Amino acid sequence: MNDASAPSDRYRQGMATRRAVLGDNHVDRAQSTSTDFDRPFQELITEAAWGHVWSRPTWTNRERSIVTIALLAALGQDEEVAMHVRATENTGASREDICEALLHVAIYAGVPAANHAIKIAKRVFADIDAGKAA
């Protein structure tokens, strides 16, 4: 998608889903800091991740949230784990859901990966409980 073309339907759906999951503040921050260098990447994730995968009707956002957190934890993607743990406020995934997902990570991807993700989740939950903005 370049500046001369209108956003595709998939992009528009992706942006709506992205905003519903991550929240307007997060998406607005990402867009406001986007440059010519990373704009194609932002468009790609909006269309592919949010418009194609997260917008599919088969799973709920809660289910997608649980799976996403487990995958990101297994891959050691700390910032993304924190972002998606914060997003559980919007997806309906409970703290118990995240605990169960991270137990799976411990068995299938390794205790260190799960242990680190648990520390991240605890920090995010403490911020949420303290009313700190994401």
C-alpha positions as CSV (number, residue, x, y, z in Angstrom):
1,M,0.0,0.0,0.0
2,N,1.6,3.3,-1.1
3,D,0.5,6.8,-0.4
4,A,-1.3,7.1,-3.7
5,S,-3.5,4.1,-3.1
6,A,-6.5,3.7,-0.7
7,P,-6.2,1.2,2.1
8,S,-7.3,-2.3,1.2
9,D,-10.3,-3.9,2.9
10,R,-7.9,-6.3,4.6
11,Y,-5.9,-3.3,5.9
12,R,-9.0,-1.6,7.2
13,Q,-10.1,-4.8,8.9
14,G,-6.6,-5.3,10.3
15,M,-6.5,-1.8,11.7
16,A,-9.9,-2.3,13.4
17,T,-8.8,-5.6,14.9
18,R,-5.4,-4.2,15.9
19,R,-7.1,-1.3,17.7
20,A,-9.6,-3.6,19.4
21,V,-6.8,-5.9,20.7
22,L,-3.9,-3.5,21.5
23,G,-5.9,-0.3,22.1
24,D,-6.0,3.0,20.3
25,N,-3.2,4.5,22.4
26,H,-0.7,1.8,21.4
27,V,-1.7,1.9,17.7
28,D,-1.7,5.7,17.6
29,R,1.8,5.7,19.1
30,A,3.0,3.1,16.6
31,Q,1.6,5.2,13.7
32,S,2.9,8.5,15.0
33,T,6.5,7.2,15.2
34,S,6.3,5.4,11.8
35,T,8.8,6.6,9.2
36,D,9.3,5.9,5.5
37,F,11.7,3.2,6.6
38,D,9.3,1.2,8.8
39,R,5.9,2.2,7.2
40,P,5.9,-0.9,4.9
41,F,6.5,-3.1,7.9
42,Q,3.6,-1.4,9.8
43,E,1.4,-1.9,6.7
44,L,2.5,-5.6,6.5
45,I,1.6,-6.4,10.1
46,T,-1.6,-4.6,9.9
47,E,-2.8,-6.5,6.8
48,A,-1.2,-9.9,7.5
49,A,-1.2,-10.3,11.3
50,W,-4.2,-8.3,12.2
51,G,-6.3,-8.3,9.0
52,H,-5.6,-11.9,7.9
53,V,-4.8,-13.9,11.0
54,W,-6.3,-12.1,14.0
55,S,-9.5,-11.3,12.1
56,R,-10.3,-14.9,11.2
57,P,-13.6,-16.0,12.7
58,T,-12.6,-19.5,13.9
59,W,-10.9,-18.5,17.1
60,T,-11.8,-15.8,19.6
61,N,-9.4,-13.0,20.4
62,R,-9.0,-14.7,23.8
63,E,-7.8,-17.9,22.2
64,R,-5.5,-16.0,19.8
65,S,-4.1,-14.0,22.8
66,I,-3.3,-17.2,24.7
67,V,-1.5,-18.8,21.8
68,T,0.3,-15.6,20.8
69,I,1.7,-15.1,24.3
70,A,2.9,-18.7,24.5
71,L,4.6,-18.4,21.1
72,L,6.2,-15.1,21.9
73,A,7.4,-16.5,25.3
74,A,8.9,-19.5,23.6
75,L,10.7,-17.3,21.1
76,G,12.0,-15.0,23.9
77,Q,10.3,-11.9,22.4
78,D,10.1,-9.9,25.7
79,E,8.7,-6.6,24.5
80,E,6.0,-8.5,22.5
81,V,5.2,-10.7,25.5
82,A,4.6,-7.6,27.6
83,M,2.5,-5.9,24.9
84,H,0.3,-9.0,24.5
85,V,-0.1,-9.5,28.2
86,R,-1.3,-5.9,28.4
87,A,-3.7,-6.6,25.6
88,T,-5.4,-9.3,27.6
89,E,-7.3,-6.4,29.2
90,N,-9.0,-6.2,25.7
91,T,-9.0,-9.9,24.6
92,G,-10.6,-11.5,27.7
93,A,-7.7,-13.8,28.3
94,S,-7.5,-14.2,32.1
95,R,-4.4,-14.4,34.3
96,E,-5.2,-18.1,34.7
97,D,-5.2,-18.5,31.0
98,I,-1.8,-16.9,30.8
99,C,-0.5,-19.0,33.6
100,E,-1.6,-22.2,31.8
101,A,-0.1,-21.1,28.6
102,L,3.3,-20.4,30.3
103,L,3.2,-23.8,31.9
104,H,3.0,-25.3,28.4
105,V,5.9,-23.1,27.4
106,A,7.9,-24.5,30.3
107,I,7.3,-28.1,29.1
108,Y,7.5,-27.6,25.4
109,A,9.9,-24.7,25.0
110,G,11.9,-24.8,28.2
111,V,11.8,-23.7,31.8
112,P,14.0,-20.6,31.3
113,A,11.8,-19.2,28.6
114,A,8.7,-19.7,30.8
115,N,10.4,-18.4,33.9
116,H,11.4,-15.2,32.1
117,A,7.9,-14.7,30.6
118,I,6.3,-15.2,34.0
119,K,8.5,-12.4,35.3
120,I,7.4,-10.2,32.5
121,A,3.7,-11.1,33.0
122,K,3.9,-10.4,36.7
123,R,5.5,-7.0,36.1
124,V,2.7,-6.1,33.6
125,F,0.0,-7.3,35.9
126,A,1.5,-5.3,38.8
127,D,1.4,-2.2,36.5
128,I,-2.2,-2.9,35.5
129,D,-3.2,-3.4,39.2
130,A,-1.4,-0.1,40.1
131,G,-3.3,1.7,37.3
132,K,-0.2,2.5,35.4
133,A,-0.9,3.3,31.7
134,A,0.6,1.0,29.1
